[in-house]
């Protein structure tokens, strides 16, 4: 997997995407036919049954974002979210037991049953 860091802090903030996640993100980005400058935003929000929820979406880079590229996908993340996401792996599953994006976060001390909420 090709990783290009645009920001020196990104060396410590990089999340990884599995091949299935990369394939699905590229498919979504292609289907949306977005103008130049859009990429994948990865972050966290307060709330959820465990305290925080993962945020994943298509967005433009903001001035205070960390940016890195994985396999041609521009990824944006707020620097303040770094401590919650270091080392996280994002996967995409399309099976009977799980469908959609899943998150494996080594920083989570607990997670909810649905896997989208966590505590640190």
Secondary structure as UniProt FT lines:
FT   STRAND          3..5
FT   TURN            8..9
FT   HELIX           10..13
FT   STRAND          16..17
FT   HELIX           19..32
FT   TURN            36..37
FT   STRAND          38..46
FT   TURN            49..50
FT   STRAND          52..60
FT   TURN            63..64
FT   STRAND          65..70
FT   TURN            71..72
FT   STRAND          73..78
FT   HELIX           79..81
FT   HELIX           82..85
FT   TURN            86..87
FT   STRAND          89..94
FT   STRAND          99..104
FT   TURN            106..107
FT   STRAND          110..111
FT   TURN            113..114
FT   STRAND          117..119
//
